Amino acid sequence: MKYFIGADHAGIDIKQYVKELFEAKGHEVIDLGPFSKERVDYPDYAQKVCQEVLKNEGSKGILICGSGIGMSMAANKFDGIRAALCHNEYSAKMAREHNDANVICLGERVSGYGMIEAIVEAWLSASFEGGRHTNRVEKINALFGSCRS
C-alpha cells in the first residue's frame, strides 16, 4: 500500500516515527514535508497529501498536526477524502471498518509515542467491512456536492 504523509510544524517531531511504523509493516510512504520546524500552515500540507491520495488510486494519507483537528478539518474539504481524527485504537479501527477512511489524522500534542503506535497498528490491522456501511459511506461521499451552492 502507498501512503502519503504530511505534517505541520507542530507534528513534525512524530512524523518520522509514524513514517517508520508504516514502513516497518511493508508500506511505501512518500513524505510530502515539511522537513524543518519552521512554522507552516497545516492546510497547505493537507492539500498536498489529499491531492496525492486522490490522484493515486488505492493510496491513503497520513496527516499530523498538534491536535489533528486542523488537519482533519482541512482534509475533509476534498471531495473523495474521508479523513478520520484518531486519538485511540478504537477510533482508528472504526474509521477503517465502518467509515472506509482513506486519511488518518493524528495529534502530536495529544498522543504519545506508545498511543501513536497502537493507533497505527489498529488502523493497519482493520479493513472496510462493507455491507451496511457501504450505503453510509456512499451517502457521505454524496454530501460533498449537495453541500455546495
Secondary structure, DSSP 8 states (H G I E B T S, - for coil): -EEEEEE-TTTHHHHHHHHHHHHHTT-EEEE----SSS---HHHHHHHHHHHHHHSTT-EEEEEESSSHHHHHHHTTSTT--EEE-SSHHHHHHHHHTT--SEEEEETTTS-HHHHHHHHHHHHH-----THHHHHHHHHHHHHHHT--
